[in-house]
């Protein structure tokens, strides 16, 4: 039998199911209230995140961006309160009341003062972990009850009272929603990773994400995935806490019963009221007991009198204060699923312990004088030792065989041919950074300064590509790489300047008629080292 919460008669999964049903019945205008406030804030957070992590003017934009985020946060909380207000009116099956100017001003003040403290108290509660659900529920209740309280103190008291209501269903619902949120986040990440490749397959459009798959794995990408996940899950969370506040208030006001009665309209309501009024009247006008004949014996008259008294005492006007009969306790035919699992684990553990107890139990007979007693327990220890030694030998042999096979593969694998630097088809991604640097040093020792300069240039390109500052492609020119680096390296302006100097020298030597000497090559190499150290 499914266990119910004695306070709300709804478990965590039941609350989530009803919250989904509430969102399904909500109108588009209700969702517009939510996304009109939340989408601008999420976009502003993503822009601020990207600007602070990549822009060279981050310090100049910091104060203005923080103020804009604070204002948009209050804007979001106001619209989320309007969203939960519409859901509350939908649950109560009543028209939405009008908002006065004073109520709106009180809402703005309360959301600004209370919700701003959540930026500090929710992370602190998350560090302690135990009070996180109560603290998080309190701030969600402030959003739900923002329009319904005349003062800030009353809003705090009522929100905290609802936060302490039915903690077990609240914790279970948050746990289920957290697990569901992880799967939603993974789905969003997969869609965002696959979208550029689908665009390339269907429309033939090449993007930086298809040219370099690793360029998408940065902090801004994951922040965008978290933002999309928040936009998908937070309406469900707001509906969940709206339901909690509705059921919590219904304990004192009976609002849930009024909503049920309002669902009966017209002739159905009249028929129910008439039936409820006629039942006591009909039961009260039962047939009168027949008088006993004069010649009847006294025992029959006494029995008839007792029966008449019992019938009269069973009438509603006499039984309205009688105690309710206790229901018979039915024997539980089956336990809950959790109890079954617990008993199964306990029985399994007991069986394993009994097995080992029987296995190692000492059953040795009394030792004969002058003889060594060799029991079954000693035999078990010897066998266990032999098994461990055998496993160790097998692991050692397996490790030796794999080491020999790896050495044989390394010996049999031919060395990859070095790229021909004199060819125009060579790209900077054919060797790693250290490979290009080693090749440049070898060419420098042989006196091939022109080829050594090109190898040093490719090593700088490979380093920038490894840091996702450029994406190497054969169709790109050196000017393309220079513009791309200038666009992506705002935080390190000297990096693009040093690279531009090397591009200018390389173009004059490789494509022009400019002569190269050892001093010019050493200066070029020093610039490459500065690029790698940035």
N, C-alpha and C positions, 0 to 999 in steps of 0.2 A: 504494500500500500504506500502511496506517495506521501512523504512527510510534508506537512504544511506549517507555515509560521503561525503561531497562535495569535499574533497581533494583527497581521494584515491578511492572513490566509493566502498569501502570494509568496512564492519562493523567488530566488534570483532569476532563474530561467523563465518563470511565469511573468515577472516584471519586464524582462527583455522582450518576450513575445508580445505582451500588451503594448509596449512602447513602439514596436514595429507596426502593430495594427493602428495605433494612433497616428503615426506618420503616414500610413497608407491612406487614411481618411482625411488628412490635412489638405487644404486647398493650395493652389499655386501661390496665392498671395501670402500665405503663412510662410512658405519656403523663401519667398522673395524678401520677407522681413529678416530672415536669418542671413541669407547670402549678401544682402545689401550692406550689412555691417561687417561680416566676417571676411569676405573676399578682398576688400581693400586693405584690411590689416595684414592678411597673409601675403599679399603681393608686396606690401611695404616692407615686411620682415625679410622676404627674399631679396628685394633690392638692397636693403640695408646690409644684409649678410654679404652679398656679392661685392658691394661697394667697400665695405670695411676690410674684406679679405684680399682684394685685388687692386683697388684704385690707389693711385699715387697721391690723391687728395683726401685720403681717409680722415686725417686729423682735422682738416677744414670742414668736412661734412659731418663730423661726429655729433656736435651739439645740435645742429639743426635736424639731423636725422633722428636723434633720440627724442627731441620734442615732438616731431611729427609722429613717431611711433606711439608715444604716450597719448596724444590726442586721438589717434586712430584706435587705440586700445579702449578708451572710454566710449568712442563711437560704436565699436563692436559690442561692448557690453550693453549699451542702451538698446540696440537692435535685437540682441539676444533676449533681453527682457521682454521686448515686444513680441518676439517669437513664442516664448513660453506663456505669455499672457493670452495669445490666441489659442494655444493648446489647452490652457486651463478653461477658457470659455467653451472650447469644443468638448472637453470632458464633462463640464457642468451642463451641457446642452442648453446654454443660455446665450442671448446676443451679447456682443462685445460692448461693455460700457465705455462711455466717452471719457477722455482724459482731460483734466483741467490743467491750466498752465502751472498752478502750484504743485500739482502731483508730478508733472514732468520735471520741474526744477528740483524737487526732492529726489526724484529718481537719478538725475544727473549727479547730484551731490553725493548720494549714498553709494552709487556705483563707483564714483571717483575715489571716495575716501576708503571704502571697504575693499574693493577689488584690487586697489594698488598694493595693499598689504599682502595679498596672496602671492605676489612675486617673491616675497621673502619667506613667508610662513610655509607655503607648500613645499619648496625645496628643503627647508629645515625638517618638516615632518617626514619627507621622503628619506632623509638621512637616518632618522630614528626608526622609520618603517611602520611601527605599530600604530600611531595615530594618523597615518596618512589618509585613510578612508574617511575619518570623521572631519578632518580639516578640509579635505577636498570637497566633501559633501556640503560643508558649511558654506563655502564660496559658491557652489552651484545653487544652493537654496537662496542665497542673496540675489542671484540672477532671477530665479523663478518668482520670488516674493517681492521683487523690487517695487512694483506698482501698488501693492496692497497694504503697505504700512505707512502711517502718517509721520513717523519720526525715525531717526537713525537708531536709537536705543531699542525701540520696539522691533525694528527689522533684525537687529543682531540677536535679540532674545528669541524671536520666533524662528530664525534660521538655525540657531544652535539647538533649539528644542527639536526641530525636524531632523537635524543631523544625528541626534542620539536615538531617533526612532528606528526600531527594527534593524539593528546593526548586522545581523547574520545575512538576511537577504541582500542588504546593500553590499557587503563584502563579496558575496558569491556572484552578484551581478557584475561588479567591477572586475573580478577575476575572469569571468567568462568574456567580458568585453575586451579585456587586455589581450587574452589569447586570440580572440577574433581580430583585434587590431593588428597583431603581428602578421597574420595571414593577409590582411588587406594591404599592409605596407609592402609585403613581398610581391603581391600582385601589381601594385603601382610601380615598383622598381622594375619588374619584368616588362611591363607595358612601356615604360619610359626608355628602357634599353632597346626594345624591339622596334619602337616607332620609327627611328631614323632609317633602319635597315628596310622596313616595310615601305617607307617613302622612296627609298632608292630602287627597290624592286618594282614598285607600281608606277612611279612617276619618273624614275631615272634621275632624281635630284641628289646630288652629292653634297654632303654636309661634313663638318669637322668631326662629327661623331662616327661617321662611316670611314673617314680617312684614318682616324686614330681611335680605336675602340676604348683605349685607356683614358682618353681625355674626359670622358663622362664621369669617371670615378673620382669625384672631388667633393668637397664639403657642400658646395652650392647644390650639386645634384641631389645629395641625400637630404638637404634641407627642403628642396622642392618636393621630394617624395613624402617627407613628413607633413608638409603643408597640405598636399592633396589628400593624404590619409586623414588629417584632422578635419578637412571639409566634408569627408565622407562619413566619419564616425560621430562627430560632435552633435549633429542634430539628433541622433539616436540617444546620446547621453543626456541632452537637454530634455527629451521626451521622458526618459527614465526618471529623472529627478522631478519633473512635473507630476508624474504619477505618484511618486513617493510623497510629495507634499499634499497631493489630493487625498490619498488614503490616510495620511497622518492627521489632516484636518477633519476628515470624516469621522474619526473616532469620537470627537467632541460635538460635531454639528450634524452628523448623519447625512451629509451631502450626498454620499453614494446611494443611500436609499431614496432620497428625493429624485436623483437622476433616474433611478429605475422606475419610480412612479410616473415621472414625466414621459417616459417612453410609452405608457398606455394612454392613448388619447381617444376622444370621441365616444362612440358607443361602447367600446371595450371598457373604458373607465367607468361609465355609468352602470354597465352590467356587473362589474366587480363590486361596486359600492352597494348596489341593490341586493346582491347575493349575500354580502357580508351583513347587511341589516336584517334580512329575513331569516337567516339561520338561527339566531337566538330566539326569535319569536316563535318559530315553528317548534323548536325543541322545548320551549316553555309551555306550549299548549298541547302537551301530550295527553293521551287518554287517561281519564280519572279512574282510579281503582274501583272495582265493583264491590258493593257492600255484601257482606256474607249473609246468607239466609238465616232467619231466626233459629231454625232448628239445627244449625251447623254446630259441630263440637267446638270447644274453646281452643283446642290446639290448632285447628284449621284457621280460626279467627286470628290467633296470634301470629301464625305464619303469614297470613295476608297482610296483617298490620306491619310486620317487619319488612315485607316486600315493598309496601307503600312508602314506608319511611325511607328505605334505601333509594327508591326511585325519586323521591322528593329531594333528598340530599345530593343526588347526582345532577340536579338542575344547575345551570350556569350561575344563577344568583347566589348559590351556596358554595359552589366549587371554585370561585374565582381566586380565592386565597389559599387553596389547598397546595401543598408542596408537589412539585413535579416528580412523577415516578422515576426512579433511577433506571436507566437502561441496563439490560443484562449485558455483562461483559462477554463478548464473543471471544473464544480462543483464537489466538493469532495462528493462522495456518501457514503463513510464510513470512519470513523476515525481510527487511529491506535489502536492497542490493549491496549497500555498504556493509551491513552486518554480515551478509553472506560472504563477502570477500574477506572480511576480518576473520571470520570463523575458519574459512578455507586456509588462509595463511597461517593461523594459529595451529590448525590440525596438521598442516604440512610440516611446520617447524617441529611440532611435537613428534611426528613420525620420524623425521630425520634424527632428532636427538635420541629417540628410543633405539633407532637402528645402531647409532654409534655406541650407545651405552651397552647394548647387547654385544656389539662387536669387540669392545675393549674390556668387557667385564672379565674379571679374573675368575677363571674356573679351574685353577690348578689344584691338583690333589696334594695332600701333604707330602712334602719332599722326603725322599728316602735318605737316611744318613749316609754321608760319603758320596752322594751323587749331586750333580748340578741340575737344578730345576729349570727347564726350558719351557715356558708357558706359551699359550697362543698369543698373548699380548706382545711378548718379545718377538714372536714370528711376524706379527703385523708390523712392528717397527722395522724389522729387517727388510720386509717387502717394500715398505714405503721408501726406505733409503735406496733400495735398488731401482725403484721407479724413478726417483729424483736423479740418480746418477745417469740412468738411461736417457732421460729427457735432456740433461745437460750435455751428454755426448752427442745426441742428435742435433741439438741447437748449434754446437760447435762445428760439427761436420757440415751443416747447412750453411753456416756463415763462411766457412772456408771455401765451399764450392761456389758460392755467389761471388766471393772475392776473386777467385781464379777466373770465373767467367767474365767478370767486369774487366780484369786485366787483359784477358784474351781479346775482348771487344775493343779495348783501347788500343791494343797492339795491331789489331786487324783493320781498324778504321783508318782510312787514308786521310792525310791532312787536307783540309779544304784549300783550294787554290786561292792565292791572293788576288784581289781585284786589280785590273789593269788601269792604273791611274791615268794613262795617256788616252784612254777611250772616253768619249763623251757620254756613254751609257752608264757610267758608274754613278751610283747614288750613295748618299751618306749613311743609309741604314744597312749597308751590306756588311759592315763590321761594327763591333761595339766601340765605345769610346777609347778604351785601352788598346784595342786592336789597331785603330787608326794612329794612335800616338806611337805605338811600337813600330809600325810600318814607317812613320815619318822619321823616327830616329835612325832606322836602318838606311833609308834613302839619304838622310843627311850625312851619315858616315861614308856612303858611297859617292858623295859629292853631287847628287842629283837634287839641286836646291829647288828647282821649279816643281818637281813632283812631290818633294817633301812639304812645300808650302800647301799644295792641294790636300795632302794627307792631314796636315794640321787643321786646315779649314774644315774637312769632313769630320774630324774629331770634335770640333766645336759644335757643328751641326748635330752630331749624334748626342752630345751632352744636352743641348737645348731640347731635342726631341724627347729625351728621357725624362726631362722635367715638364713635359707637356707645354712648352713655350712655343714650339713650332711643330708642324707636322710635315715630314719629309715626303716629297712626291717628285717624280721625274719631270713633270710638266712645269714645275715652279722654277722661277729664276731667282738669282740672288737678291734682287730687289723685292721680290715677293716675300722671301724669308725675312728681309729687313723690316718691311711693313708689318708682317705678322708678329715679329718679336716686339716691335714698338707698341703694338696694340695690346699685347698680353703682359708686358713687364713694366706696368706703371709703378709698381712698388720698388723696383730697382732700376732707376733711370740710367745709371752708369753702365748697365749691362748692354742696353741697346746702343749706346754711344761707342763702346769698345767694339761691338760686333760690326757697326757701320764702318769704323776705321779699317778693320780687317777686310771687309767686303770691298772697300775702295782699293786697297792695296792688291787684293787677289785679282780683281777684274783688270787692273792695269797690267799685272804680270802675266796672267793666264790667257786673257783674251786680247790684250794689247801688245805693244812692242817694248814695254818697260823692262829694263834689265833688273835682275835680282842679284843681291850679294849676301854675304854672311850676316852683315849687320842688319839689313832689312829683314832677313828671315828670323833673326833672334828677336827683333822687335815684334814681328808677327807672332812668334811663339809665345812671347811674354803676354801679349794680348789674349791668346788662347788660354793661357793659365789663369789670367784674371777672369775670363768668362767662366771657366770651370770652378773657380773659387766663389763666385757670386751666389 
